[in-house]
Amino acid sequence: MNRTLADIIAAIQPADSGAMRRALSRQRNLTKPPGSLGRLEDVSVQLAGIFGDERPAIRGKAVIVAAADHGVVAQGVTGYPQEVTVQMVLNFLSGGAAVSVMSRRLGVRQIIVDAGVAADLPEHPELHSVRIGKGTADISKGAAMSRGEAEQCLLAGIEIAVETAQSGADLIAAGEMGIGNTTASSAITAAFTGASPQETTGAGTGRNAEELARKATIVQRALEVNSPDPSDGLDVLSKLGGFEIGVLAGVALGAASMRRALIVDGFISGAAMLIAHALCPTVRDYLIASHRSAEKGHGIVLSHLNLLPLLELDMRLGEGSGAVLAMPVVEAAASCLSEMATFGEAGVSDRDDNEVEATIGG
Amino acid sequence: MNRTLADIIAAIQPADSGAMRRALSRQRNLTKPPGSLGRLEDVSVQLAGIFGDERPAIRGKAVIVAAADHGVVAQGVTGYPQEVTVQMVLNFLSGGAAVSVMSRRLGVRQIIVDAGVAADLPEHPELHSVRIGKGTADISKGAAMSRGEAEQCLLAGIEIAVETAQSGADLIAAGEMGIGNTTASSAITAAFTGASPQETTGAGTGRNAEELARKATIVQRALEVNSPDPSDGLDVLSKLGGFEIGVLAGVALGAASMRRALIVDGFISGAAMLIAHALCPTVRDYLIASHRSAEKGHGIVLSHLNLLPLLELDMRLGEGSGAVLAMPVVEAAASCLSEMATFGEAGVSDRDDNEVEATIGG
């Protein structure tokens, strides 16, 4: 492992438990019945731990959408042709894709990354090109990429996340585009969790049961041909791909190194987090799961990372759309903790039992 | 029934089915796999029907928080003293309450309504005073208010909603504050749905099983003493209260009359919708359920109105906090339908089967 990558990973610190304790104590004194903000209270305490501040402030939000192609599409695993990857990148850049529309509406900066699209892309001010290769190799026949390329993906993602954090984003969403990448994600999920390809393989953009069965068989073959080592995140990434998944794993490491919250999107974004987590379990402290995707393997990913998603809206689009959609919920959680009045400040009568509890606890 | 109220109700039109058909057809041609935006697609089609436009635009958002007191608190049904109602109204006005913080963060105009708080309130530019009375009468001993007062509540809510719509709000959230109002809501829910007081009565802000059992007994007594007629919304409102619930029922009727979407908050807001729905079943077309509250009776309300909530975050605060939190999701749904590129516009290759389907369907 490259010294730079090892250094970055070694420098990632756990969430600040002191700030989390102070946040919990503050939550108890805010003008509301204890626990009545439900999951928002948990998220607010996590944010306090991430930012090291019991009054977490969210100034900026960004979504990093990494795109790449997958050689495994040659096996007929998807309903869309490979050219859709590059076409959708252009759609992101012109603002017509779902994640672009949502980002514009919800005040989220969109950063598009060409991690390795098969076709050439024009220069564009919003396009960040890191291009590890022109799509991965077919994982049903061998490794997706070399170990060196896998490291390049991670370092590129780290750099992008660090720049994004430095430019003012406190919440960073991880999204992706890549025809064939649910196949890679199913293989990654099976490799790390021990679940079978039948359990981790869902429809993706496919159309019918026949295609689904074929896809699970390809995932099985990818695992047999490559024998990825689940204790080695770099090995799994290099063998199963893809470039965009590696970049997003790097984005998570970079966000954690900068103490920023990483909002995980769906299944493919989640598979990238499995790789980041294998490289650095502490990264888990910085992850917030946005939604539960309708894609079958996603529940397995969430369980493995012990993440409880905020939204459950039967979405299965990817692109970071679920992560962007959850951002206002995360913002509201932070704002309530930081800006709500306490019982004392507002002159609101507390319940007698809560006063006792607050005295004991705080 | 007052002619004005009857006129308003008679003028409420169903959602525009033509706009909904055009919206469905447009959804099929947007650059994403069909159905991949899940619940957002359903919401977007509903919005098309509400606004009569297959490209729904949301310009402004407002939350109307109605507050009032409940005579039934004399029966010891809550964990907080009655003075908390007025204290929280002041907390809304100074911006320290959860709904105030969220509204500020998410760009939602906050409108506070004194529908009948027991204590006097100071003049305040953001406080809309309609004050039907100084709290309702104790429903365990008789009617909450007169039939004339119930009508006054509805007309006041209608007027506020119409003004709010005219001032630019396309999404209107309904929130409330009133110590004792879960007791009234449990009684209303039992009256309309036939569920037992044990089924509709939850903890509210109460503390233990003893208080809960006592509360269910009081709800039972309120139903026995008053015999509300579920076919007559005005009768149920006048007998069980409260003033803020009546105002919110009026807000729903007013929003529907102006073809605006009404975002329902939790249990109490939902109970108000049961009254609006009893007066005018068409109002259902304009309701969007924001979240599933942790308060026990809420599921019964949602089932009765056939509403599926967008969020499930174990919240149980009221104030309109869940409704405000769901607004960005509703906005994102509208924006995706209105602003996403179609396959043709973006030059993205569609799946072959979808092209056929689109030809047949659209």
Interface residues (C-beta under 8 A of the other chain):
Chain A: L30 T31 K32 P33 G35 S36 L37 G38 R39 L40 G79 Y80 P81 E83 V84 Q87 M88 L90 N91 S94 G95 G96 A97 A98 V101 M102 R104 R105 L106 T205 R207 A294 L310 L311 E312 L313 D314 M315 R316 L317 S321 V324 L325 P328 V329 E331 A332 S335 C336 E339 M340 A341 E345 A346 G347 V348 S349 R351 D353
Chain B: L30 T31 K32 P33 G35 S36 L37 G38 R39 L40 G79 Y80 P81 E83 V84 Q87 M88 L90 N91 S94 G95 G96 A97 A98 V101 M102 R104 R105 L106 T205 R207 A294 L310 L311 E312 L313 D314 M315 R316 L317 S321 V324 L325 P328 V329 E331 A332 S335 C336 E339 M340 A341 E345 A346 G347 V348 S349 R351 D353
